[in-house]
Amino acid sequence: MTVLFKLCGVALIAAICSYVIKKWTSGGTALFVSLTLILMLCSAIMRLYPSLTVLRELMSDNLSSGYFSLMLKALGISLVVKAVSEICGQMGETALSGAVETVGKGEIFILCIPYIVDTVESLKELLL
Amino acid sequence: MDIALVLKAAGAALIVSVVCQILSRSGRDEQAMLVSVAGVIIILLMIVDELDTLITSIRDIFGI
């Protein structure tokens, strides 16, 4: 819980610093805000590590461990894509932001292809 | 959570902006541009390090 408050505090401090820098000078604060965003994401992801380790151990002997690992990979890809897309959007490059999101969606689709093929083949065997 | 890094970046951005303003108002536009480029490079170096940490953590945690 304390990490939550720390992250909220960091976000507030960064927002206030960004406001002050914009008010006093005509400079942009995109790089500074991007750095804060990356730091906060790092901290949030490090918080997930123990929970994901426990879940991975629980699912390792299960039949659906492949699906769980696919879910985790998709989650990781979406986090990276979201972070980079927001940084690009912050810099004003909405085209780059959209391109990064498209690449992320493609990657997740590529990850799912083996499972889609398996499912279709299982259905074929059942129906034929 | 390294809050000091955020404050360092904020301080660097503020100092660079103020110095650029002073230099451009005293007619030294080229020096102002050099100072702003230097500031951008410093903050970019900070971002690259942290981005590397973020992507390495995601790779390790999510198994990508």
N, CA and C atoms of all chains as a GROMACS GRO file, in nm:
protein
  576
    1MET      N    1   0.083  -0.121   0.000
    1MET     CA    2   0.000   0.000   0.000
    1MET      C    3   0.086   0.126   0.000
    2THR      N    4   0.199   0.119   0.073
    2THR     CA    5   0.286   0.238   0.080
    2THR      C    6   0.344   0.272  -0.057
    3VAL      N    7   0.368   0.166  -0.138
    3VAL     CA    8   0.420   0.192  -0.273
    3VAL      C    9   0.317   0.270  -0.354
    4LEU      N   10   0.190   0.238  -0.334
    4LEU     CA   11   0.083   0.310  -0.406
    4LEU      C   12   0.090   0.459  -0.374
    5PHE      N   13   0.104   0.490  -0.246
    5PHE     CA   14   0.110   0.631  -0.206
    5PHE      C   15   0.236   0.698  -0.258
    6LYS      N   16   0.347   0.620  -0.259
    6LYS     CA   17   0.472   0.676  -0.313
    6LYS      C   18   0.454   0.710  -0.460
    7LEU      N   19   0.394   0.618  -0.535
    7LEU     CA   20   0.373   0.641  -0.678
    7LEU      C   21   0.282   0.761  -0.702
    8CYS      N   22   0.176   0.771  -0.621
    8CYS     CA   23   0.087   0.887  -0.634
    8CYS      C   24   0.162   1.016  -0.602
    9GLY      N   25   0.246   1.010  -0.500
    9GLY     CA   26   0.326   1.127  -0.464
    9GLY      C   27   0.422   1.167  -0.575
   10VAL      N   28   0.487   1.066  -0.634
   10VAL     CA   29   0.580   1.095  -0.744
   10VAL      C   30   0.506   1.157  -0.862
   11ALA      N   31   0.389   1.102  -0.894
   11ALA     CA   32   0.310   1.157  -1.006
   11ALA      C   33   0.271   1.302  -0.979
   12LEU      N   34   0.231   1.328  -0.854
   12LEU     CA   35   0.192   1.466  -0.818
   12LEU      C   36   0.311   1.561  -0.827
   13ILE      N   37   0.426   1.516  -0.774
   13ILE     CA   38   0.546   1.601  -0.776
   13ILE      C   39   0.586   1.629  -0.921
   14ALA      N   40   0.581   1.526  -1.005
   14ALA     CA   41   0.618   1.543  -1.146
   14ALA      C   42   0.522   1.639  -1.215
   15ALA      N   43   0.392   1.626  -1.184
   15ALA     CA   44   0.293   1.715  -1.247
   15ALA      C   45   0.315   1.860  -1.203
   16ILE      N   46   0.346   1.878  -1.075
   16ILE     CA   47   0.369   2.014  -1.024
   16ILE      C   48   0.496   2.072  -1.086
   17CYS      N   49   0.603   1.991  -1.091
   17CYS     CA   50   0.730   2.038  -1.152
   17CYS      C   51   0.707   2.073  -1.299
   18SER      N   52   0.632   1.989  -1.368
   18SER     CA   53   0.603   2.014  -1.510
   18SER      C   54   0.526   2.145  -1.526
   19TYR      N   55   0.429   2.168  -1.439
   19TYR     CA   56   0.349   2.291  -1.445
   19TYR      C   57   0.438   2.413  -1.420
   20VAL      N   58   0.526   2.402  -1.319
   20VAL     CA   59   0.615   2.514  -1.285
   20VAL      C   60   0.710   2.544  -1.401
   21ILE      N   61   0.767   2.437  -1.460
   21ILE     CA   62   0.861   2.456  -1.571
   21ILE      C   63   0.788   2.522  -1.689
   22LYS      N   64   0.666   2.477  -1.717
   22LYS     CA   65   0.591   2.536  -1.829
   22LYS      C   66   0.555   2.683  -1.802
   23LYS      N   67   0.521   2.712  -1.676
   23LYS     CA   68   0.481   2.849  -1.640
   23LYS      C   69   0.598   2.946  -1.649
   24TRP      N   70   0.712   2.905  -1.594
   24TRP     CA   71   0.824   2.998  -1.584
   24TRP      C   72   0.901   3.011  -1.715
   25THR      N   73   0.902   2.905  -1.792
   25THR     CA   74   0.978   2.908  -1.916
   25THR      C   75   0.888   2.863  -2.030
   26SER      N   76   0.939   2.879  -2.151
   26SER     CA   77   0.857   2.836  -2.265
   26SER      C   78   0.897   2.695  -2.309
   27GLY      N   79   0.980   2.627  -2.227
   27GLY     CA   80   1.029   2.496  -2.266
   27GLY      C   81   0.926   2.385  -2.254
   28GLY      N   82   0.946   2.276  -2.327
   28GLY     CA   83   0.860   2.159  -2.319
   28GLY      C   84   0.904   2.066  -2.207
   29THR      N   85   0.811   1.991  -2.155
   29THR     CA   86   0.840   1.901  -2.043
   29THR      C   87   0.817   1.755  -2.081
   30ALA      N   88   0.811   1.728  -2.210
   30ALA     CA   89   0.777   1.593  -2.255
   30ALA      C   90   0.879   1.490  -2.208
   31LEU      N   91   1.008   1.522  -2.219
   31LEU     CA   92   1.112   1.427  -2.178
   31LEU      C   93   1.105   1.399  -2.029
   32PHE      N   94   1.085   1.503  -1.952
   32PHE     CA   95   1.078   1.488  -1.806
   32PHE      C   96   0.958   1.402  -1.767
   33VAL      N   97   0.844   1.428  -1.829
   33VAL     CA   98   0.723   1.350  -1.798
   33VAL      C   99   0.741   1.205  -1.842
   34SER      N  100   0.808   1.184  -1.957
   34SER     CA  101   0.833   1.047  -2.004
   34SER      C  102   0.921   0.971  -1.905
   35LEU      N  103   1.023   1.038  -1.852
   35LEU     CA  104   1.110   0.974  -1.753
   35LEU      C  105   1.031   0.933  -1.630
   36THR      N  106   0.945   1.022  -1.584
   36THR     CA  107   0.862   0.990  -1.466
   36THR      C  108   0.772   0.871  -1.494
   37LEU      N  109   0.714   0.868  -1.613
   37LEU     CA  110   0.625   0.759  -1.652
   37LEU      C  111   0.699   0.626  -1.650
   38ILE      N  112   0.820   0.625  -1.705
   38ILE     CA  113   0.899   0.501  -1.709
   38ILE      C  114   0.934   0.455  -1.568
   39LEU      N  115   0.973   0.549  -1.481
   39LEU     CA  116   1.007   0.514  -1.342
   39LEU      C  117   0.887   0.453  -1.271
   40MET      N  118   0.772   0.512  -1.291
   40MET     CA  119   0.652   0.462  -1.223
   40MET      C  120   0.615   0.324  -1.274
   41LEU      N  121   0.627   0.303  -1.405
   41LEU     CA  122   0.594   0.171  -1.462
   41LEU      C  123   0.689   0.065  -1.409
   42CYS      N  124   0.820   0.100  -1.401
   42CYS     CA  125   0.920   0.007  -1.346
   42CYS      C  126   0.880  -0.036  -1.207
   43SER      N  127   0.845   0.061  -1.126
   43SER     CA  128   0.809   0.033  -0.987
   43SER      C  129   0.685  -0.055  -0.980
   44ALA      N  130   0.586  -0.024  -1.062
   44ALA     CA  131   0.460  -0.101  -1.060
   44ALA      C  132   0.485  -0.245  -1.106
   45ILE      N  133   0.570  -0.263  -1.206
   45ILE     CA  134   0.597  -0.398  -1.257
   45ILE      C  135   0.676  -0.480  -1.155
   46MET      N  136   0.770  -0.415  -1.087
   46MET     CA  137   0.846  -0.486  -0.983
   46MET      C  138   0.753  -0.535  -0.872
   47ARG      N  139   0.646  -0.463  -0.848
   47ARG     CA  140   0.548  -0.504  -0.746
   47ARG      C  141   0.475  -0.631  -0.786
   48LEU      N  142   0.461  -0.650  -0.919
   48LEU     CA  143   0.387  -0.768  -0.967
   48LEU      C  144   0.469  -0.896  -0.959
   49TYR      N  145   0.603  -0.883  -0.950
   49TYR     CA  146   0.691  -0.999  -0.963
   49TYR      C  147   0.660  -1.114  -0.865
   50PRO      N  148   0.644  -1.087  -0.733
   50PRO     CA  149   0.617  -1.199  -0.642
   50PRO      C  150   0.485  -1.270  -0.673
   51SER      N  151   0.380  -1.192  -0.702
   51SER     CA  152   0.249  -1.252  -0.732
   51SER      C  153   0.255  -1.337  -0.858
   52LEU      N  154   0.324  -1.288  -0.960
   52LEU     CA  155   0.332  -1.364  -1.084
   52LEU      C  156   0.416  -1.491  -1.065
   53THR      N  157   0.516  -1.485  -0.982
   53THR     CA  158   0.598  -1.605  -0.954
   53THR      C  159   0.512  -1.712  -0.888
   54VAL      N  160   0.431  -1.671  -0.792
   54VAL     CA  161   0.344  -1.767  -0.722
   54VAL      C  162   0.243  -1.827  -0.821
   55LEU      N  163   0.184  -1.742  -0.904
   55LEU     CA  164   0.086  -1.791  -1.002
   55LEU      C  165   0.151  -1.887  -1.100
   56ARG      N  166   0.270  -1.854  -1.144
   56ARG     CA  167   0.341  -1.940  -1.240
   56ARG      C  168   0.368  -2.077  -1.178
   57GLU      N  169   0.407  -2.079  -1.052
   57GLU     CA  170   0.432  -2.208  -0.984
   57GLU      C  171   0.303  -2.289  -0.971
   58LEU      N  172   0.193  -2.218  -0.940
   58LEU     CA  173   0.064  -2.288  -0.925
   58LEU      C  174   0.019  -2.347  -1.058
   59MET      N  175   0.043  -2.272  -1.168
   59MET     CA  176  -0.006  -2.316  -1.298
   59MET      C  177   0.091  -2.411  -1.369
   60SER      N  178   0.209  -2.435  -1.314
   60SER     CA  179   0.312  -2.511  -1.387
   60SER      C  180   0.270  -2.656  -1.407
   61ASP      N  181   0.197  -2.714  -1.311
   61ASP     CA  182   0.158  -2.854  -1.325
   61ASP      C  183   0.023  -2.871  -1.391
   62ASN      N  184  -0.036  -2.761  -1.424
   62ASN     CA  185  -0.172  -2.762  -1.478
   62ASN      C  186  -0.169  -2.786  -1.629
   63LEU      N  187  -0.282  -2.836  -1.682
   63LEU     CA  188  -0.291  -2.860  -1.827
   63LEU      C  189  -0.290  -2.729  -1.905
   64SER      N  190  -0.343  -2.622  -1.840
   64SER     CA  191  -0.354  -2.496  -1.912
   64SER      C  192  -0.235  -2.403  -1.886
   65SER      N  193  -0.118  -2.461  -1.855
   65SER     CA  194  -0.001  -2.375  -1.828
   65SER      C  195   0.043  -2.299  -1.952
   66GLY      N  196   0.023  -2.362  -2.071
   66GLY     CA  197   0.058  -2.294  -2.196
   66GLY      C  198  -0.025  -2.169  -2.216
   67TYR      N  199  -0.155  -2.180  -2.182
   67TYR     CA  200  -0.244  -2.064  -2.198
   67TYR      C  201  -0.207  -1.955  -2.098
   68PHE      N  202  -0.168  -1.996  -1.977
   68PHE     CA  203  -0.128  -1.898  -1.876
   68PHE      C  204  -0.003  -1.824  -1.920
   69SER      N  205   0.094  -1.900  -1.977
   69SER     CA  206   0.217  -1.833  -2.022
   69SER      C  207   0.186  -1.738  -2.138
   70LEU      N  208   0.092  -1.778  -2.225
   70LEU     CA  209   0.050  -1.690  -2.335
   70LEU      C  210  -0.010  -1.562  -2.280
   71MET      N  211  -0.094  -1.579  -2.176
   71MET     CA  212  -0.158  -1.461  -2.113
   71MET      C  213  -0.053  -1.366  -2.055
   72LEU      N  214   0.047  -1.426  -1.989
   72LEU     CA  215   0.152  -1.342  -1.929
   72LEU      C  216   0.231  -1.266  -2.035
   73LYS      N  217   0.265  -1.339  -2.144
   73LYS     CA  218   0.341  -1.273  -2.252
   73LYS      C  219   0.258  -1.161  -2.313
   74ALA      N  220   0.130  -1.186  -2.334
   74ALA     CA  221   0.043  -1.082  -2.392
   74ALA      C  222   0.036  -0.961  -2.299
   75LEU      N  223   0.030  -0.988  -2.169
   75LEU     CA  224   0.027  -0.878  -2.071
   75LEU      C  225   0.156  -0.798  -2.076
   76GLY      N  226   0.270  -0.867  -2.082
   76GLY     CA  227   0.398  -0.798  -2.091
   76GLY      C  228   0.409  -0.713  -2.216
   77ILE      N  229   0.368  -0.769  -2.330
   77ILE     CA  230   0.372  -0.695  -2.457
   77ILE      C  231   0.284  -0.572  -2.447
   78SER      N  232   0.165  -0.589  -2.390
   78SER     CA  233   0.073  -0.474  -2.382
   78SER      C  234   0.129  -0.365  -2.291
   79LEU      N  235   0.201  -0.404  -2.185
   79LEU     CA  236   0.260  -0.302  -2.096
   79LEU      C  237   0.368  -0.222  -2.167
   80VAL      N  238   0.456  -0.293  -2.239
   80VAL     CA  239   0.564  -0.224  -2.311
   80VAL      C  240   0.506  -0.131  -2.416
   81VAL      N  241   0.410  -0.184  -2.492
   81VAL     CA  242   0.350  -0.107  -2.601
   81VAL      C  243   0.279   0.016  -2.546
   82LYS      N  244   0.208  -0.002  -2.435
   82LYS     CA  245   0.135   0.110  -2.374
   82LYS      C  246   0.232   0.219  -2.329
   83ALA      N  247   0.343   0.177  -2.266
   83ALA     CA  248   0.440   0.276  -2.216
   83ALA      C  249   0.500   0.355  -2.333
   84VAL      N  250   0.546   0.282  -2.435
   84VAL     CA  251   0.610   0.350  -2.548
   84VAL      C  252   0.509   0.437  -2.624
   85SER      N  253   0.388   0.385  -2.640
   85SER     CA  254   0.284   0.461  -2.710
   85SER      C  255   0.251   0.591  -2.636
   86GLU      N  256   0.246   0.584  -2.504
   86GLU     CA  257   0.216   0.706  -2.427
   86GLU      C  258   0.331   0.806  -2.435
   87ILE      N  259   0.456   0.755  -2.436
   87ILE     CA  260   0.570   0.846  -2.448
   87ILE      C  261   0.566   0.915  -2.584
   88CYS      N  262   0.537   0.840  -2.689
   88CYS     CA  263   0.529   0.900  -2.823
   88CYS      C  264   0.415   1.003  -2.829
   89GLY      N  265   0.303   0.970  -2.768
   89GLY     CA  266   0.190   1.063  -2.765
   89GLY      C  267   0.224   1.189  -2.688
   90GLN      N  268   0.299   1.172  -2.580
   90GLN     CA  269   0.342   1.287  -2.498
   90GLN      C  270   0.430   1.382  -2.578
   91MET      N  271   0.511   1.325  -2.668
   91MET     CA  272   0.600   1.408  -2.752
   91MET      C  273   0.524   1.469  -2.870
   92GLY      N  274   0.398   1.433  -2.886
   92GLY     CA  275   0.318   1.486  -2.996
   92GLY      C  276   0.319   1.401  -3.122
   93GLU      N  277   0.383   1.284  -3.115
   93GLU     CA  278   0.392   1.200  -3.235
   93GLU      C  279   0.282   1.092  -3.230
   94THR      N  280   0.163   1.130  -3.266
   94THR     CA  281   0.049   1.038  -3.257
   94THR      C  282   0.059   0.927  -3.361
   95ALA      N  283   0.123   0.955  -3.475
   95ALA     CA  284   0.138   0.852  -3.579
   95ALA      C  285   0.229   0.740  -3.528
   96LEU      N  286   0.338   0.776  -3.463
   96LEU     CA  287   0.430   0.677  -3.406
   96LEU      C  288   0.361   0.597  -3.296
   97SER      N  289   0.283   0.668  -3.218
   97SER     CA  290   0.209   0.604  -3.109
   97SER      C  291   0.114   0.497  -3.165
   98GLY      N  292   0.042   0.532  -3.271
   98GLY     CA  293  -0.048   0.437  -3.335
   98GLY      C  294   0.026   0.320  -3.396
   99ALA      N  295   0.143   0.348  -3.456
   99ALA     CA  296   0.222   0.242  -3.520
   99ALA      C  297   0.271   0.143  -3.416
  100VAL      N  298   0.316   0.193  -3.301
  100VAL     CA  299   0.363   0.105  -3.193
  100VAL      C  300   0.249   0.016  -3.144
  101GLU      N  301   0.131   0.074  -3.131
  101GLU     CA  302   0.015  -0.007  -3.086
  101GLU      C  303  -0.019  -0.115  -3.188
  102THR      N  304  -0.010  -0.081  -3.316
  102THR     CA  305  -0.039  -0.179  -3.420
  102THR      C  306   0.062  -0.294  -3.415
  103VAL      N  307   0.190  -0.259  -3.395
  103VAL     CA  308   0.294  -0.362  -3.385
  103VAL      C  309   0.267  -0.454  -3.266
  104GLY      N  310   0.225  -0.396  -3.155
  104GLY     CA  311   0.194  -0.475  -3.036
  104GLY      C  312   0.080  -0.572  -3.060
  105LYS      N  313  -0.025  -0.523  -3.130
  105LYS     CA  314  -0.139  -0.610  -3.160
  105LYS      C  315  -0.096  -0.725  -3.251
  106GLY      N  316  -0.010  -0.693  -3.349
  106GLY     CA  317   0.041  -0.796  -3.438
  106GLY      C  318   0.120  -0.901  -3.362
  107GLU      N  319   0.204  -0.857  -3.269
  107GLU     CA  320   0.285  -0.950  -3.189
  107GLU      C  321   0.198  -1.044  -3.107
  108ILE      N  322   0.094  -0.990  -3.047
  108ILE     CA  323   0.004  -1.073  -2.965
  108ILE      C  324  -0.069  -1.172  -3.054
  109PHE      N  325  -0.108  -1.129  -3.174
  109PHE     CA  326  -0.175  -1.220  -3.267
  109PHE      C  327  -0.081  -1.333  -3.308
  110ILE      N  328   0.047  -1.296  -3.334
  110ILE     CA  329   0.145  -1.398  -3.372
  110ILE      C  330   0.163  -1.501  -3.261
  111LEU      N  331   0.160  -1.453  -3.135
  111LEU     CA  332   0.172  -1.545  -3.021
  111LEU      C  333   0.055  -1.642  -3.015
  112CYS      N  334  -0.062  -1.593  -3.054
  112CYS     CA  335  -0.185  -1.676  -3.043
  112CYS      C  336  -0.200  -1.777  -3.156
  113ILE      N  337  -0.128  -1.757  -3.267
  113ILE     CA  338  -0.149  -1.842  -3.385
  113ILE      C  339  -0.136  -1.993  -3.355
  114PRO      N  340  -0.031  -2.039  -3.284
  114PRO     CA  341  -0.023  -2.184  -3.256
  114PRO      C  342  -0.146  -2.238  -3.183
  115TYR      N  343  -0.198  -2.159  -3.090
  115TYR     CA  344  -0.315  -2.204  -3.013
  115TYR      C  345  -0.440  -2.204  -3.099
  116ILE      N  346  -0.449  -2.107  -3.191
  116ILE     CA  347  -0.563  -2.103  -3.283
  116ILE      C  348  -0.559  -2.225  -3.375
  117VAL      N  349  -0.440  -2.256  -3.425
  117VAL     CA  350  -0.423  -2.372  -3.514
  117VAL      C  351  -0.461  -2.500  -3.440
  118ASP      N  352  -0.412  -2.513  -3.314
  118ASP     CA  353  -0.445  -2.632  -3.233
  118ASP      C  354  -0.595  -2.645  -3.214
  119THR      N  355  -0.659  -2.533  -3.183
  119THR     CA  356  -0.805  -2.534  -3.158
  119THR      C  357  -0.880  -2.575  -3.284
  120VAL      N  358  -0.840  -2.518  -3.399
  120VAL     CA  359  -0.910  -2.551  -3.525
  120VAL      C  360  -0.890  -2.698  -3.560
  121GLU      N  361  -0.768  -2.748  -3.540
  121GLU     CA  362  -0.744  -2.890  -3.569
  121GLU      C  363  -0.822  -2.981  -3.476
  122SER      N  364  -0.832  -2.943  -3.349
  122SER     CA  365  -0.913  -3.023  -3.255
  122SER      C  366  -1.059  -3.023  -3.296
  123LEU      N  367  -1.108  -2.907  -3.340
  123LEU     CA  368  -1.248  -2.898  -3.386
  123LEU      C  369  -1.270  -2.985  -3.509
  124LYS      N  370  -1.172  -2.982  -3.599
  124LYS     CA  371  -1.182  -3.064  -3.722
  124LYS      C  372  -1.191  -3.210  -3.686
  125GLU      N  373  -1.108  -3.253  -3.591
  125GLU     CA  374  -1.110  -3.395  -3.551
  125GLU      C  375  -1.242  -3.432  -3.486
  126LEU      N  376  -1.297  -3.339  -3.412
  126LEU     CA  377  -1.426  -3.367  -3.345
  126LEU      C  378  -1.539  -3.376  -3.445
  127LEU      N  379  -1.536  -3.284  -3.544
  127LEU     CA  380  -1.649  -3.276  -3.638
  127LEU      C  381  -1.639  -3.378  -3.751
  128LEU      N  382  -1.518  -3.415  -3.788
  128LEU     CA  383  -1.503  -3.506  -3.905
  128LEU      C  384  -1.488  -3.652  -3.865
  129MET      N  385   1.199   0.265  -0.558
  129MET     CA  386   1.148   0.377  -0.639
  129MET      C  387   1.238   0.498  -0.620
  130ASP      N  388   1.306   0.536  -0.728
  130ASP     CA  389   1.406   0.640  -0.718
  130ASP      C  390   1.343   0.776  -0.747
  131ILE      N  391   1.288   0.837  -0.641
  131ILE     CA  392   1.222   0.966  -0.658
  131ILE      C  393   1.325   1.075  -0.686
  132ALA      N  394   1.447   1.056  -0.634
  132ALA     CA  395   1.552   1.156  -0.653
  132ALA      C  396   1.579   1.178  -0.802
  133LEU      N  397   1.565   1.072  -0.882
  133LEU     CA  398   1.590   1.085  -1.026
  133LEU      C  399   1.488   1.179  -1.090
  134VAL      N  400   1.364   1.168  -1.048
  134VAL     CA  401   1.259   1.258  -1.100
  134VAL      C  402   1.292   1.403  -1.064
  135LEU      N  403   1.334   1.423  -0.940
  135LEU     CA  404   1.366   1.560  -0.897
  135LEU      C  405   1.490   1.613  -0.968
  136LYS      N  406   1.587   1.524  -0.991
  136LYS     CA  407   1.709   1.565  -1.065
  136LYS      C  408   1.670   1.608  -1.206
  137ALA      N  409   1.584   1.528  -1.270
  137ALA     CA  410   1.542   1.561  -1.407
  137ALA      C  411   1.464   1.692  -1.410
  138ALA      N  412   1.378   1.712  -1.309
  138ALA     CA  413   1.302   1.838  -1.301
  138ALA      C  414   1.396   1.957  -1.282
  139GLY      N  415   1.494   1.938  -1.194
  139GLY     CA  416   1.592   2.045  -1.171
  139GLY      C  417   1.673   2.076  -1.295
  140ALA      N  418   1.716   1.970  -1.363
  140ALA     CA  419   1.794   1.989  -1.487
  140ALA      C  420   1.711   2.061  -1.592
  141ALA      N  421   1.585   2.021  -1.607
  141ALA     CA  422   1.498   2.083  -1.707
  141ALA      C  423   1.477   2.232  -1.674
  142LEU      N  424   1.457   2.260  -1.546
  142LEU     CA  425   1.436   2.400  -1.505
  142LEU      C  426   1.560   2.485  -1.530
  143ILE      N  427   1.674   2.432  -1.491
  143ILE     CA  428   1.800   2.508  -1.509
  143ILE      C  429   1.827   2.533  -1.657
  144VAL      N  430   1.810   2.428  -1.738
  144VAL     CA  431   1.834   2.442  -1.882
  144VAL      C  432   1.738   2.545  -1.942
  145SER      N  433   1.613   2.540  -1.902
  145SER     CA  434   1.514   2.636  -1.956
  145SER      C  435   1.549   2.779  -1.918
  146VAL      N  436   1.587   2.800  -1.792
  146VAL     CA  437   1.620   2.935  -1.745
  146VAL      C  438   1.746   2.987  -1.817
  147VAL      N  439   1.847   2.901  -1.828
  147VAL     CA  440   1.972   2.942  -1.895
  147VAL      C  441   1.945   2.975  -2.042
  148CYS      N  442   1.862   2.892  -2.106
  148CYS     CA  443   1.827   2.918  -2.248
  148CYS      C  444   1.757   3.052  -2.263
  149GLN      N  445   1.665   3.080  -2.171
  149GLN     CA  446   1.592   3.207  -2.174
  149GLN      C  447   1.688   3.324  -2.160
  150ILE      N  448   1.780   3.314  -2.063
  150ILE     CA  449   1.876   3.423  -2.036
  150ILE      C  450   1.965   3.444  -2.159
  151LEU      N  451   2.013   3.334  -2.215
  151LEU     CA  452   2.104   3.344  -2.330
  151LEU      C  453   2.032   3.400  -2.453
  152SER      N  454   1.911   3.355  -2.477
  152SER     CA  455   1.841   3.403  -2.598
  152SER      C  456   1.801   3.550  -2.584
  153ARG      N  457   1.769   3.594  -2.461
  153ARG     CA  458   1.734   3.735  -2.442
  153ARG      C  459   1.855   3.826  -2.446
  154SER      N  460   1.974   3.771  -2.419
  154SER     CA  461   2.094   3.855  -2.432
  154SER      C  462   2.156   3.842  -2.572
  155GLY      N  463   2.083   3.785  -2.663
  155GLY     CA  464   2.123   3.782  -2.804
  155GLY      C  465   2.214   3.666  -2.840
  156ARG      N  466   2.231   3.569  -2.750
  156ARG     CA  467   2.321   3.457  -2.781
  156ARG      C  468   2.238   3.333  -2.814
  157ASP      N  469   2.179   3.337  -2.931
  157ASP     CA  470   2.086   3.229  -2.969
  157ASP      C  471   2.155   3.095  -2.991
  158GLU      N  472   2.274   3.100  -3.049
  158GLU     CA  473   2.344   2.973  -3.077
  158GLU      C  474   2.383   2.902  -2.949
  159GLN      N  475   2.430   2.980  -2.852
  159GLN     CA  476   2.466   2.920  -2.724
  159GLN      C  477   2.343   2.866  -2.652
  160ALA      N  478   2.231   2.938  -2.666
  160ALA     CA  479   2.106   2.889  -2.606
  160ALA      C  480   2.068   2.755  -2.668
  161MET      N  481   2.085   2.744  -2.800
  161MET     CA  482   2.052   2.619  -2.868
  161MET      C  483   2.143   2.506  -2.820
  162LEU      N  484   2.273   2.537  -2.804
  162LEU     CA  485   2.368   2.435  -2.757
  162LEU      C  486   2.331   2.388  -2.616
  163VAL      N  487   2.293   2.482  -2.530
  163VAL     CA  488   2.255   2.446  -2.392
  163VAL      C  489   2.129   2.359  -2.394
  164SER      N  490   2.033   2.394  -2.480
  164SER     CA  491   1.909   2.314  -2.483
  164SER      C  492   1.937   2.174  -2.537
  165VAL      N  493   2.026   2.164  -2.637
  165VAL     CA  494   2.062   2.031  -2.691
  165VAL      C  495   2.132   1.948  -2.583
  166ALA      N  496   2.220   2.012  -2.507
  166ALA     CA  497   2.290   1.943  -2.398
  166ALA      C  498   2.190   1.891  -2.293
  167GLY      N  499   2.093   1.974  -2.259
  167GLY     CA  500   1.991   1.934  -2.163
  167GLY      C  501   1.909   1.816  -2.213
  168VAL      N  502   1.873   1.821  -2.341
  168VAL     CA  503   1.796   1.711  -2.401
  168VAL      C  504   1.876   1.581  -2.396
  169ILE      N  505   2.006   1.590  -2.427
  169ILE     CA  506   2.091   1.470  -2.426
  169ILE      C  507   2.100   1.411  -2.286
  170ILE      N  508   2.115   1.498  -2.186
  170ILE     CA  509   2.126   1.451  -2.046
  170ILE      C  510   1.999   1.376  -2.006
  171ILE      N  511   1.883   1.435  -2.035
  171ILE     CA  512   1.758   1.369  -1.994
  171ILE      C  513   1.734   1.244  -2.078
  172LEU      N  514   1.776   1.247  -2.205
  172LEU     CA  515   1.763   1.126  -2.289
  172LEU      C  516   1.846   1.011  -2.232
  173LEU      N  517   1.966   1.042  -2.185
  173LEU     CA  518   2.052   0.939  -2.126
  173LEU      C  519   1.986   0.879  -2.002
  174MET      N  520   1.921   0.965  -1.922
  174MET     CA  521   1.849   0.915  -1.804
  174MET      C  522   1.735   0.823  -1.849
  175ILE      N  523   1.663   0.865  -1.954
  175ILE     CA  524   1.548   0.787  -2.000
  175ILE      C  525   1.594   0.652  -2.054
  176VAL      N  526   1.704   0.651  -2.130
  176VAL     CA  527   1.751   0.526  -2.192
  176VAL      C  528   1.785   0.423  -2.084
  177ASP      N  529   1.852   0.468  -1.979
  177ASP     CA  530   1.887   0.376  -1.869
  177ASP      C  531   1.762   0.316  -1.806
  178GLU      N  532   1.665   0.401  -1.777
  178GLU     CA  533   1.542   0.354  -1.711
  178GLU      C  534   1.457   0.270  -1.805
  179LEU      N  535   1.456   0.305  -1.933
  179LEU     CA  536   1.381   0.225  -2.031
  179LEU      C  537   1.441   0.086  -2.043
  180ASP      N  538   1.574   0.078  -2.038
  180ASP     CA  539   1.642  -0.051  -2.040
  180ASP      C  540   1.601  -0.135  -1.919
  181THR      N  541   1.598  -0.070  -1.803
  181THR     CA  542   1.556  -0.141  -1.680
  181THR      C  543   1.412  -0.190  -1.695
  182LEU      N  544   1.325  -0.105  -1.748
  182LEU     CA  545   1.183  -0.142  -1.763
  182LEU      C  546   1.168  -0.262  -1.856
  183ILE      N  547   1.233  -0.257  -1.970
  183ILE     CA  548   1.216  -0.365  -2.068
  183ILE      C  549   1.280  -0.495  -2.018
  184THR      N  550   1.393  -0.485  -1.950
  184THR     CA  551   1.456  -0.606  -1.893
  184THR      C  552   1.366  -0.668  -1.786
  185SER      N  553   1.305  -0.582  -1.703
  185SER     CA  554   1.214  -0.634  -1.598
  185SER      C  555   1.094  -0.703  -1.661
  186ILE      N  556   1.037  -0.642  -1.763
  186ILE     CA  557   0.921  -0.702  -1.828
  186ILE      C  558   0.959  -0.835  -1.892
  187ARG      N  559   1.074  -0.840  -1.954
  187ARG     CA  560   1.120  -0.967  -2.016
  187ARG      C  561   1.136  -1.077  -1.911
  188ASP      N  562   1.195  -1.041  -1.797
  188ASP     CA  563   1.219  -1.140  -1.692
  188ASP      C  564   1.089  -1.185  -1.625
  189ILE      N  565   1.002  -1.087  -1.599
  189ILE     CA  566   0.881  -1.119  -1.522
  189ILE      C  567   0.779  -1.192  -1.609
  190PHE      N  568   0.761  -1.147  -1.733
  190PHE     CA  569   0.656  -1.205  -1.816
  190PHE      C  570   0.706  -1.314  -1.910
  191GLY      N  571   0.836  -1.333  -1.913
  191GLY     CA  572   0.891  -1.443  -1.993
  191GLY      C  573   0.879  -1.422  -2.143
  192ILE      N  574   0.893  -1.297  -2.187
  192ILE     CA  575   0.881  -1.268  -2.331
  192ILE      C  576   1.015  -1.297  -2.399
   0.00000   0.00000   0.00000
